[in-house]
Amino acid sequence: MPRQDLPVTSYALLGLLTFGDELTGYELKQRADMTLRFYWVAPAMSQVYSELRRLTEHGLVARRGEGRGTTYRITEGGRRDLAHWMRETPVGFPVLKHPVALRLLLGHVVDPDDTLAMLLGHLDALAEEVSALREVRESLRGADQNGGVFRHPALVADWGLEYLEAERSIVAELVRRVEAGE
């Protein structure tokens, strides 16, 4: 059975250690920043280390070395726990925590031009994220065969690109409506 005291972030970090390599805490943080940030909150550096400590204490991660050169790898117990968590715990429904939506909700507090500028800035940010995610997706190409370890990350990247395109379309329509005074 999975550990009841582990947060979802622990399972996310365990999952990032399943790609066949040992990582330092710093490298794990980099991997989280390069992957999780597109669809989950990438943990802070301090959180990575506290979760690694917890995972090591539970025997889900093995630690090798000392100091800055310390590396971590997932154990068989960690793989079993992660697989059990994946199969047996409810997924839950995503909660939209969207700073642009919050500011649009409160748009009556500022001039329409301020709201429009915020939405246009979000369109620019979306274009940057699409570009970054396309790079990630391309880095997986060729290693994303069905049954391969990078197949599912490639599927998530494809999902993310579709999601960002839908977001761009929605925001472009909101821009049109704000400009039209609707």
Secondary structure per residue as TSV (DSSP state, phi and psi in degrees):
chain	resnum	aa	ss	phi	psi
A	1	M	-	360.0	144.2
A	2	P	-	-68.7	155.9
A	3	R	-	-69.2	129.5
A	4	Q	T	-73.5	-20.8
A	5	D	T	-93.7	9.2
A	6	L	-	-95.7	130.7
A	7	P	-	-78.1	166.2
A	8	V	H	-57.1	-33.9
A	9	T	H	-59.1	-36.6
A	10	S	H	-60.1	-44.4
A	11	Y	H	-67.9	-35.1
A	12	A	H	-62.2	-44.1
A	13	L	H	-68.0	-40.5
A	14	L	H	-56.9	-45.4
A	15	G	H	-59.9	-38.5
A	16	L	H	-68.8	-19.0
A	17	L	G	-89.2	1.9
A	18	T	G	-87.7	2.2
A	19	F	G	-89.5	17.5
A	20	G	S	91.6	10.7
A	21	D	-	-133.4	158.6
A	22	E	-	-90.4	140.6
A	23	L	B	-130.8	148.4
A	24	T	-	-76.2	167.1
A	25	G	H	-59.1	-39.6
A	26	Y	H	-63.2	-44.0
A	27	E	H	-65.7	-36.6
A	28	L	H	-65.2	-39.7
A	29	K	H	-62.2	-42.7
A	30	Q	H	-61.9	-43.6
A	31	R	H	-62.2	-41.1
A	32	A	H	-62.3	-44.0
A	33	D	H	-63.9	-35.0
A	34	M	H	-82.4	-16.4
A	35	T	H	-120.9	-57.9
A	36	L	G	-61.5	-31.2
A	37	R	G	-60.0	-19.3
A	38	F	G	-80.7	-17.6
A	39	Y	T	-148.8	-2.3
A	40	W	S	-149.0	164.6
A	41	V	-	-76.6	122.9
A	42	A	-	-75.0	127.6
A	43	P	-	-68.8	154.5
A	44	A	-	-68.7	159.8
A	45	M	H	-55.7	-43.8
A	46	S	H	-62.9	-36.3
A	47	Q	H	-69.6	-36.7
A	48	V	H	-58.9	-48.1
A	49	Y	H	-67.3	-38.7
A	50	S	H	-68.3	-37.1
A	51	E	H	-68.8	-39.4
A	52	L	H	-61.5	-39.5
A	53	R	H	-62.8	-46.5
A	54	R	H	-62.9	-45.3
A	55	L	H	-64.3	-35.7
A	56	T	H	-66.7	-44.6
A	57	E	H	-59.6	-34.0
A	58	H	T	-84.0	-3.9
A	59	G	T	76.8	16.7
A	60	L	S	-89.7	-18.5
A	61	V	E	-133.5	139.1
A	62	A	E	-103.6	140.6
A	63	R	E	-110.0	140.8
A	64	R	E	-136.0	131.0
A	65	G	S	94.8	-177.9
A	66	E	S	-135.4	159.0
A	67	G	G	63.6	-146.0
A	68	R	G	-65.6	-22.9
A	69	G	G	-86.3	3.5
A	70	T	-	-63.2	130.8
A	71	T	E	-117.4	159.2
A	72	Y	E	-131.0	144.1
A	73	R	E	-139.9	153.5
A	74	I	E	-75.1	141.5
A	75	T	-	-92.8	170.9
A	76	E	H	-61.1	-38.8
A	77	G	H	-61.7	-37.8
A	78	G	H	-64.7	-41.6
A	79	R	H	-62.8	-43.7
A	80	R	H	-62.7	-45.3
A	81	D	H	-63.0	-43.0
A	82	L	H	-63.6	-44.6
A	83	A	H	-63.8	-40.7
A	84	H	H	-63.4	-44.8
A	85	W	H	-58.6	-43.3
A	86	M	H	-63.2	-40.8
A	87	R	H	-81.7	-37.4
A	88	E	H	-107.1	-16.6
A	89	T	S	-98.0	144.5
A	90	P	-	-62.2	140.3
A	91	V	-	-69.0	-42.0
A	92	G	-	85.0	164.1
A	93	F	-	-100.7	137.6
A	94	P	-	-64.5	142.9
A	95	V	-	-104.8	124.4
A	96	L	-	-78.6	114.0
A	97	K	-	-120.3	87.1
A	98	H	-	-118.7	110.4
A	99	P	H	-62.7	-30.8
A	100	V	H	-71.3	-41.6
A	101	A	H	-62.7	-40.8
A	102	L	H	-61.2	-45.7
A	103	R	H	-68.1	-34.8
A	104	L	H	-66.0	-39.3
A	105	L	H	-55.5	-36.4
A	106	L	T	-100.4	17.5
A	107	G	G	-60.6	-20.2
A	108	H	G	-68.0	-13.0
A	109	V	G	-79.7	-21.4
A	110	V	S	-122.1	173.1
A	111	D	-	-67.0	150.0
A	112	P	H	-55.4	-32.4
A	113	D	H	-64.5	-34.2
A	114	D	H	-66.7	-42.5
A	115	T	H	-64.4	-43.2
A	116	L	H	-61.6	-43.7
A	117	A	H	-61.6	-40.2
A	118	M	H	-62.4	-45.0
A	119	L	H	-65.4	-41.3
A	120	L	H	-65.9	-37.8
A	121	G	H	-62.6	-37.1
A	122	H	H	-66.5	-38.2
A	123	L	H	-60.6	-40.5
A	124	D	H	-63.5	-43.4
A	125	A	H	-64.2	-38.6
A	126	L	H	-61.7	-41.5
A	127	A	H	-61.4	-40.1
A	128	E	H	-65.5	-42.3
A	129	E	H	-65.6	-39.9
A	130	V	H	-60.6	-44.7
A	131	S	H	-60.5	-45.5
A	132	A	H	-64.2	-42.4
A	133	L	H	-70.1	-33.3
A	134	R	H	-61.9	-38.9
A	135	E	H	-62.7	-43.5
A	136	V	H	-60.9	-46.9
A	137	R	H	-60.1	-43.4
A	138	E	H	-64.8	-33.4
A	139	S	H	-66.9	-20.5
A	140	L	H	-89.9	-15.9
A	141	R	T	-62.6	133.9
A	142	G	T	95.1	-25.1
A	143	A	S	-109.6	13.7
A	144	D	-	-110.5	29.8
A	145	Q	-	-64.9	152.3
A	146	N	T	-57.4	128.9
A	147	G	T	90.4	-10.7
A	148	G	S	-82.6	159.6
A	149	V	T	-65.6	-23.9
A	150	F	T	-99.7	8.2
A	151	R	H	-64.5	-48.3
A	152	H	H	-70.4	-40.7
A	153	P	H	-58.6	-35.0
A	154	A	H	-65.7	-40.6
A	155	L	H	-62.9	-40.1
A	156	V	H	-65.8	-39.2
A	157	A	H	-63.2	-42.5
A	158	D	H	-61.5	-44.1
A	159	W	H	-59.6	-45.5
A	160	G	H	-60.4	-41.5
A	161	L	H	-64.3	-41.5
A	162	E	H	-63.9	-41.9
A	163	Y	H	-61.8	-47.1
A	164	L	H	-65.0	-35.5
A	165	E	H	-66.5	-40.2
A	166	A	H	-63.5	-42.3
A	167	E	H	-61.1	-42.8
A	168	R	H	-60.6	-43.7
A	169	S	H	-62.8	-43.7
A	170	I	H	-62.6	-46.9
A	171	V	H	-67.6	-37.4
A	172	A	H	-60.9	-39.6
A	173	E	H	-67.5	-37.8
A	174	L	H	-63.7	-40.0
A	175	V	H	-59.2	-47.4
A	176	R	H	-57.4	-43.8
A	177	R	H	-69.3	-38.3
A	178	V	H	-66.0	-44.0
A	179	E	H	-61.7	-36.4
A	180	A	H	-82.0	-6.8
A	181	G	T	74.3	22.5
A	182	E	-	-78.9	360.0
